[in-house]
Amino acid sequence: MKRKNFYENLTNELLGCFYCYVMDRLNQGNHLKLLNYERQLIEKVAKKRGISLLELRIIGHWFIQKEVNLVKEENQEY
């Protein structure tokens, strides 16, 4: 029985967020073997969807920044 790729069920925005997270951790040199495996799974899903890695990273950064801004606005209200 083939294992289902967790990332296949995610929206493009969340896939991009995970990709940014994994790439940032790889750049820091943490858990290289595991993170390279995760990166490959994410890239495989992006390729199936016709999304380039640059587009995926842009989508991820945009979505993360949007969430950061929402949290800042919520904290300013209190």
C-alpha positions as CSV (number, residue, x, y, z in Angstrom):
1,M,0.0,0.0,0.0
2,K,1.4,3.4,-1.1
3,R,1.7,6.0,1.6
4,K,-0.2,9.2,0.9
5,N,1.9,12.4,0.8
6,F,0.7,14.7,3.6
7,Y,1.4,17.8,1.4
8,E,-1.1,16.7,-1.3
9,N,-4.0,17.7,0.8
10,L,-2.8,21.2,1.6
11,T,-3.8,24.4,-0.2
12,N,-1.1,26.2,-2.3
13,E,-0.8,28.8,0.5
14,L,0.0,26.3,3.2
15,L,2.2,24.3,0.9
16,G,4.2,27.5,0.3
17,C,4.4,28.1,4.1
18,F,5.8,24.7,4.7
19,Y,8.2,25.1,1.9
20,C,9.5,28.4,3.3
21,Y,9.8,26.8,6.8
22,V,11.7,23.8,5.5
23,M,14.0,25.9,3.3
24,D,14.8,28.3,6.2
25,R,15.6,25.3,8.5
26,L,17.8,23.8,5.8
27,N,19.7,27.1,5.5
28,Q,20.3,27.0,9.2
29,G,21.7,23.5,8.9
30,N,19.2,21.8,11.1
31,H,18.1,18.1,10.6
32,L,19.4,18.1,7.0
33,K,18.4,14.5,6.1
34,L,14.8,14.8,7.3
35,L,14.3,18.3,5.9
36,N,15.7,17.3,2.5
37,Y,13.1,14.5,2.4
38,E,10.3,16.9,3.3
39,R,11.6,19.4,0.7
40,Q,11.5,16.6,-2.0
41,L,7.9,15.7,-1.0
42,I,6.8,19.4,-1.2
43,E,8.6,19.9,-4.5
44,K,6.9,16.8,-6.0
45,V,3.4,18.2,-5.1
46,A,4.3,21.6,-6.5
47,K,5.5,20.1,-9.7
48,K,2.2,18.1,-10.0
49,R,0.3,21.3,-9.6
50,G,2.4,23.2,-12.1
51,I,3.8,25.6,-9.5
52,S,7.5,26.7,-9.8
53,L,9.6,26.7,-6.7
54,L,10.0,30.5,-7.0
55,E,6.2,30.9,-7.1
56,L,5.8,28.5,-4.1
57,R,8.3,30.5,-2.1
58,I,6.6,33.8,-3.0
59,I,3.2,32.4,-2.1
60,G,4.5,31.1,1.2
61,H,6.2,34.4,2.1
62,W,3.1,36.4,1.2
63,F,0.9,34.2,3.3
64,I,3.2,34.2,6.3
65,Q,3.5,38.0,6.1
66,K,-0.2,38.3,5.9
67,E,-0.6,36.2,9.1
68,V,2.1,38.2,10.9
69,N,0.3,41.5,10.1
70,L,-3.0,40.1,11.4
71,V,-1.4,39.1,14.7
72,K,0.2,42.6,15.0
73,E,-3.1,44.2,14.4
74,E,-4.8,42.0,17.0
75,N,-2.1,42.8,19.6
76,Q,-2.5,46.5,19.0
77,E,-6.2,46.4,19.7
78,Y,-5.6,45.2,23.3
